[in-house]
Amino acid sequence: MSAHPAIDPDYTVPQADSPTSPSPAPLPRSTWAIGDIQGCFSVFMRLLSAVDFRVGRDRLWLAGDLVNRGPESLETLRWLVNHDAHVTCVLGNHDLHLLACDRGFRKHKGKDTLQPILDAPDKHRLMDWLRHRPLLVQEGPFTMVHGGLAPDWDLTLAKQLAREVETSLQGPDADALLALLRGPAPTWRADLHGPDRLLAAIAVLTRMRTCTADGQVTGFVGPPEDCPQDERPWYAWRDRPGTLLFGHWAAHGHRVTERHVSLDSGAVWGGKLTAYRLEDRASVQVDAGS
């Protein structure tokens, strides 16, 4: 791995507040990529109404953090499980937190809103569905993750690492990996093996916003214009083919370039919930309210 990958020479901070349309043109079939729902089920339903989502015709791509902090995590998860044939989603850090809480490896924290799921009579069905979600999806020119990609990852390596984590989470030894989420994750290095390799990959794929040149996931949560010195948005270190879609970064907001589309616009914090259509790159938002 290169210790200091070159910054994309064409990189500039994407324009804030990318334009949206209140009423997108109808298409025979739409694929809507949607940002972090985080248990804001009523807002999610309003967004589906705004884009005229129709079961059996349209598809959803969800950028992870399906649950937590919002008031309707159980309703959100049940709807997604019941509409599984029309939903593609990636796991976010809050989704993994729920899986670890369910198995007793993490504690329900003060701001968590996961208890209704943990107490639900259909909990096992919901948890089994969640555990079998991917960490990366790709179709045509579009690739979606919740967090980001490390500076030295090309798309081939990113897909390989995501599959390694998925195989562990979906297999008989899932508890061994979920138990390790209690502690800190190592910084990604190409020579990592075993659990450290999986934990480092999870940190990048689900928690990365900015990073240093060597791939260290940092704690910065502000807008990309305010990145600390020696940090960059994860997508700024390396140009990759196609269009990368991601969530997790509410202060980034919805910004669209040919190469990157950020989908988290802070719905759970009273911001907006965003839908971006893959077929024509139209964007629609609804206000979340307080």
Buried (B, 14 or more C-beta within 10 A) or exposed (E): EEEEBEBBEEBEBBEEEBEBBEEBEEBEEBBBBBBBBBBBBBBBBBBBEBBBBEEEEBBBBBBBBBBBBBBBBBBBBBBBBEEEEBBBBBBBBBBBBBBBBBBEBBEEEEEBBBEBBBEBEEBEEBBEBBBEBBBBBBEEEBBBBBBBBBBBBEBEBBBEBBBBBBEBBEEEEBBEBBBBBEEEBBBBBEEBEEBBBBBBBBBBBBBBBBBBBBBBBBEBEEBBEEBEEEBBBBBBBBEBEBBBBBBBBBBBBBBBBEBBBBBBBBBBBEBBBBBBBBEEEBBBBBEBEE
